[in-house]
Amino acid sequence: MAFKPANNIQDLQYFGEFGGVNPSISDSSTYTFLSAKTMFDTFEGNADGCYLYSRHSSPSNLYLGEALAAMEGTETATVTASGMGAITPVIMQLCGAGDHVVSSRTIYGGTYAFLKNFAPRFNIETSFIDITKLDVVEAAITKNTKILYCESVSNPLLEVADIRGLAKLAKKHNLKLVVDNTFSPLSISPAKLGADIVIHSLTKFINGSSDTVAGVICGTQEFVDDLRNVNDGACMLLGSTMDSLRSASVLKNLRTLHIRMQQHSYNATYLAEKFEADGLKTVYPGLKSHPSHELFKSMMYDKYGFGGMLTIDVGSIEKANELMEMMQTKNLGYLAVSLGFYKTLFSAPGSSTSSEIPDDEREAMGLSDGLIRFSIGLDADIERTYTMMRKCMETLNILETKTSEMV
Ligand code: PLP
């Protein structure tokens, strides 16, 4: 049967030990063994189905990992305590001193800061490039390059990576293509397009309730075993382990992801089209004006749409702040970082989530001060939301008052 990410989640069946419809939560940090020999074998990685210690793995974490691997179409997955707790071990596992990363220059500020400021302490260098230009990407590859790194839809500029094209380059130069798919779960399946490793911050759409930070690394069994290796595995040794209680709650939220993504996408498309028609500089992959609209279409599962993220540029940070504060006062959303909540969230990335990126580099990549990033919520009546947002923009002279309403 053809790969369908949401079906793959739904088709998994887990029962609790007493026949509960949800799996029991493994509320233990350590596990007993009937024989010392089995304990030794487990340490050596030779005792399938045995648990050792919950930093290594736990039944609850394995359930969630299995569901996310099914969603992404990878052999397996391992869950972590945050998105950064997924990204950093992947980089540290694949790169050692002297190695090099080619990364998109528009990525989440924390990932950028890690590659730019932290990884060099271990003599791992990164070239930040425009990921939408495959010739530029290829020109940046050196004999020391180990990773091609990008976000399928980038934070915050919503640039779209040509995953098929990047995968070809990765194969040609024997690199690992690592894709952060946080902005486009279900819509895009990077592994199916050739990515080697797929990462999510589960904190966002996948968990969807802004009550936890969490992450996942999806990849081959071999790579995930390497990450968990007791001797030299970056997940095992750096220790960004997810708690079992949390993984149980993320698993429950994952089951409604397909419905939520459809509503996020529907609402975001509605607002993006209206904002653009009103003359606002609007970026949304679902708009024909988006430079990678056709590329996104060629990679997506139509049903889940173009996602819940859009940006508008209102010209200055002062206007952006005024608008966000007013929208919050009107209960149209929250002035908050992060994304994927039932409520719309907005922030100005230049002074928040991308503030790690120096001014000149932000300018070069087109990250202007007046940019507002929206994570559009699950509003039941998006027409009403639009009318109220438009009123805020008119009050602040961001948009002219509509003639029809003035009469
Ligand atoms: N990747 C992307 C695209 C993000 O937007 C974020 C956080 O905003 C992260 C990774 C980091 O995730 P976390 O905050 O769960 O560590």
Boltz pocket constraint, residues with backbone or C-beta under 6 A from the ligand:
constraints:
  - pocket:
      binder: B
      contacts: [[A, 82], [A, 83], [A, 84], [A, 85], [A, 108], [A, 110], [A, 151], [A, 153], [A, 155], [A, 180], [A, 182], [A, 183], [A, 200], [A, 201], [A, 202], [A, 203], [A, 213], [A, 214], [A, 215], [A, 338], [A, 353]]
      max_distance: 6.0
